[in-house]
Amino acid sequence: MRAMTVKPIKTRFAPSPTGLLHLGNVRTALFSALLARSRGGQFLLRIEDTDAERSRPEFVQALLRDLRWLGLDWDEGFDAGGDAGPYAQSERGDLFAGYYRQLTEAGMAYPCFCSPAELERGRKRLRAQGKPPRYPGTCAHLSAEEAERRAAEGRQPTLRFRVPLGRTIRFEDGVRGPVSFRTDEIGDFVIRRSDGTPAFFFSNAIDDALMGVTDVVRGEDHIANTPRQLLLLEALGLSAPAYHHLPLVMGDDGAPLSKRNGSASVEELREGGYLPLAVLNHLARLGHRYESDELLDEEGLATGFDPERIGHSAARHDPQQLEHWQAEALRALDEAELLAYLDRFGVLEPVEPARRPALTALLRDNIVRAGDARVWVAAFSADPMPLEDAAREEVRSAGAEFFRAALAALDTAEDFPSLAKAVGQATERKGRKLFMPLRAALSGQTHGPELPRIWDYLGRARVDARLRKAMELAEQP
């Protein structure tokens, strides 16, 4: 009995370089990569840059940089090579032209000379009749002579695909299950614009087939494109991929996630101090459920990914959840990685290089992003130390006698616990009334690292100096 061969899975991410990569489309890229990696397949990157007016080379470079920073490396495609290139659609015009000819010669495509104004009038008539605003087929039956006459007048036609009537297109969506569309409600659609560039429906479907893509992961806002693309591929005798349409991601306001309601660009996240693993863990759980609630590395995210765990309802982007995963990712860094992370943002520049590792260890549990370290760098490196308003009030409320007692206890204290015990006995204070003035005096803050660790980092001489400054402040009227 001959063993059955299973076709290796190949997914793709096919962005248009018309802007910076944002959370919404990064999630699509991530789910595509995770699906491929969870099944030992390949992940492909294609650049869909046929919009010459909006596509920019700098956006392509930013996109590559962002994907690599996130660890979403691709096995094939733009800037990586492969047998199905070129992987920029702007370089595939001759290939598309052959398929236009094939469809036209088979009577499955025809030139359309309708102006935008004429098309809009037709849509309005259909809406008034309570019908879907599809193309009414105005140019579907033009004679060859009439088409030539209009072209001779200088009118640049689009090319429309002739949708067969009376059919139902059915497919099994990897997320939603069985889906069907009636072709009578679709209408003939444009596959080549009047400027000669391919429409999305066309080039996207053709390239998926020619590049061997087996599974397409995309937002559910594309689901209405699927029957059109299945019809195209059928007409051309090309293999269709399986489709997985993800529920949309919503912002805080309940609207689809956008820059306006919280969808930061990857560049903004990187410059804001977020770690790649934090972003990946956050996005991987937007609409997808993992068995583990722990921070997962790249391999764990792939191993635990399962399309059957993708929900059907819209996911909500909660910035607080991103902060949670950032805190988890930061805690997962070892000392060398954390030091390198803080160095990259320059927050440790005021600190002597020899003391940076110790300070990094001190503040690890009190920062979420690199910028948070600046207040602690100032607190533990600058003399005189800045005091926040609440800390200043704590020092004044404690009074000068409290700090005189602390300075007296310092002479014999071996560590912070022995200092605190002696001060408590001398002043009859305990709990918050004992520890908060000491914290304010030593760190200038009313929260932060454990006091014994602050003592160890500052050393006895600097503790003495800070207690004296606090006493002077408390003596002031």
Secondary structure, 3 states (H helix, E strand, C coil): CCCCCCCCCEEEECCCCCCCCEHHHHHHHHHHHHHHHHCCCEEEECECCCCCCCCCHHHHHHHHHHHHHHCCCCCEECCCECCCCCCEHHHCHHHHHHHHHHHHHCCCEEEECCCHHHHHHHHHHHHHCCCCCCCCCCCCCCCHHHHHHHHHCCCCCEEEECCCCCCEEEEEECCCEEEEEEHHHCCCEEEECCCCCECHHHHHHHHHHHCCCCEEEEEHHHCCHHHHHHHHHHHHCCCCCEEEEECCEECCCCCECCHHHCCCEHHHHHHCCCCHHHHHHHHHCCCECCCCCCCCCHHHHHHCCCHHHECCCCEECCHHHHHHHHHHHHHHCCHHHHHHHHHHCCCCCCCCHHHHHHHHHHHHHHCCCHHHHHHHHHHHHCCCCCCCHHHHHHHHHHCHHHHHHHHHHHCCCCCHHHHHHHHHHHHCCCCHHHHHHHHHHHHCCCCCCCHHHHHHHHHHHHHHHHHHHHHHHHHCC
